[in-house]
């Protein structure tokens, strides 16, 4: 069975950038696009970052037994749901698969596919730097939602607690203070497994 490399980390840890750079360096890895009910951000495209959908469509997928995991966040903009769907994307992952998500979704995918198939890539950044990055990213939006940045920052402290990381078997961590160094470490580890 092909491996699923799963990138995760707190908000503004650089995981989206790392995810894209892994794909640039290792184009043979397939991707799995998550579904979400959150609004599209400036510059995002449907089917690229996410499949942007609504709760009615997600319920149809649940009823059909296709939702592997989903989580809903009560944001300052209302509830946003994210879901991993077994819609054929995993079967097309010929040379391995690259995904991005949360610790909670990682744990559910590990249960669904088995521990031997999923490889965690946990990215860390010092909290002060991470908060600065998050605010700067939000500042670039047409309608910045700073309250949501704060909510996510605080929620990540609980979601990615040391206890939760240990429970999920996250031992290896990639410090993203210097992106080039971080990428070199991640790519070296992926190549060892492939």
Secondary structure, DSSP 8 states (H G I E B T S, - for coil): ---EEEEEESTTSSHHHHHHHHHHH-TTSEE---EE-S---TT--BTTTBEE--HHHHHHHHHTT-EEEEEEEEETTEEEEEEEE-SSTTTT-TT-EEEEE-HHHHHHHHHHH-TTTEEEEEEE--HHHHHHHHHHHHHTSTT--HHHHHHHHHHHHHHT-HHHHHHTT---EEE-SSHHHHHHHHHHHHHHH-
